[in-house]
Amino acid sequence: MYDLLALKELSEQGQLSHDIIPIIEPVRDSKELQQTVMTFIEQRQPFSVIANPQVSVYGLNGTKIYPLPDVDKLNYFVPSAILAADFSSDFLKKQKKQESLLVVQNYQLLKAYQNTKVLQNVDKVLIPEVARMHRLVKDKVGLLCDPLTFVRHVEDYADLKDEFFEPANWYRQVDNYDGFGDYSMVGHVYFDKGMPARAIALHLIYVTADGSLRIHHFVSDSNEKMSGQREKFFEALYKMNNWCDKNIHGLNLTPALKQLLEYGQQNKFPGLGVVKKLSLMHHFQLMGRLLESI
């Protein structure tokens, strides 16, 4: 829900760059999904909704409580699908000025489709950084990677502190990739329901002087018990505030980051959903600034 709210609010505020194409894989028949798509349409924001989501039962229910608006004739809508066992070429049907997108994670499936009309007609194929997959797709290839290190326990981010985030090289495409995508600070691992954690970690993506992206992790200290979410949040936020005072300025100091840091002055715990929303908004605002600068 908060991922969608981040996109919706940025689009409403005119702060979601049209150089960024959100690719939404629906997991719930929700009002937030419906309203986000409606906002994209109002703002003429390029976007995509996966036709065959793989991580939920959304695609199995034909009758929706919150149906999505008709997007078939929108020039800025990108028909997209995941190459999986339930794939159909109908998922990528497009109108004259639309461009289609295929997401592929499996080499064997891609190889099975390499000489089909599906790959001939699709405009862009997003793959992981795998050379043998790249050879099959050739000039239609875009890079889809997950730079976030996955840890089993949130407190383990305290050992990482600061790490490289960006193998996609936003400012200069390498190895003949044309375009790039990632899963932001959420990561590619999907959990149907959130689980309580002993620690709270705040994640901040930022750009360095040489143009590379990094991510800094700020982890709470009082992690012996599950209780005390408010106190843990402020422990992590205090670390973030101190670090940002010394290291974050210019392009990196986005409106969303300022709003998050202000909770420290207000002594107000907004809830972890809002924290996630603002962290995502910061990443999108930062990438919009960077892409518009080249």
PyMOL commands that set and color helices and strands:
alter all, ss='L'
color gray80, all
select helices_A, chain A and resi 2-12+31-43+58-60+89-92+107-112+117-121+131-140+154-160+184-186+229-247+250-252+255-266+272-292
alter helices_A, ss='H'
color red, helices_A
select strands_A, chain A and resi 23-24+48-49+80-82+101-103+124-127+141-144+162-164+180-181+201-207+213-219
alter strands_A, ss='S'
color yellow, strands_A
deselect
rebuild
show_as cartoon
